Amino acid sequence: MPKLNGSEGFDPAALAEKYRTMKDAASKAAKDSNELMVFVSLSMPAASLKRIGEQAKKAGAVVVFRGLKYGLRKGAWADSMNALKPIADTGADVQINPELFERFHVQVVPTLVVASSAPEGCQGNQCEAGSVAVVGDVSMDYALETLSPRKDAIGRIAQERNARIKGR
């Protein structure tokens, strides 16, 4: 809470600093989630979704769904929310974004994508070579370890995110 400045009320400089700090943290979180994405489907086993959600939370990744299994039509809302429960309970950042599936050419789930630039840098539904995908139901730390030896931004991101998973 910004400090009071005598009898004049709130200190505008303190309020501006608090806003800047919150904005910086939100920008970093958005950038972080755009660097590491895990594409999944509700057709996957609940145990796999839970494991992916737990590791995504630790790594600061976003879990991306193409859509909801039951949709949002009347009477289906509760079923859709129940299907999301295993991953939502992990506290992972979850998005429903079919456009990202197209941008990164995701055809199979799960697919882990490490992107060295935010998806906004993509043109239309195409992303440049600034991203790498690891396809298959492997642990996130294993996928990141396979990318860590790279001597580019992808390798750096993979190393940083794997360190988060391992608590370093």
C-alpha positions, 0 to 999 in steps of 0.5 A: 500500500502506498504510504501516506504523505502527511495530511495530503493523502497518498504519495504519488511517487510511491503509487507510481513505483508500486504500479511499475513494479506490478507491471514489470512482474506481469510483463515478466510472467507473460514473457516467461509463459510465452517461452515455454508452452505445453500443448495438451488435450483432455483426451489424455489420461488425467494422471498425465495432465496432472504430472504436466500441470505440476511440472508446468507450475514449477517451470513457469510454463503455460499449458495450452488446450485447443478447446474444451472436451464438452464445449460450453453449450448449456448443460456441458459447462460442468462437464468441461470444468470437471474435465479440466479439474486434474490440471487446474488443481495443480495451479498451472497457468492454463489457456485455451488457444487453438491459434497457438496450435496452428502457429506452432504446427502442433499435431500431436499431444503432448508437445512441449514448445520452447520459443525464443521469442513471444508468439506475437512475433509470429506472422499469421499462423507461422512461427520462425525457427525461434522455436523448438518442439519436443513431441511425446509423453515424456517428463518436462525435465527430460525434454528440457534436458535434451534441449539444454546443450544447445548454444542459443536462446532455446538452450538458455531457456531450457536450462533456466526452466529445468533449473526451476523444476529442480528447485535451483 
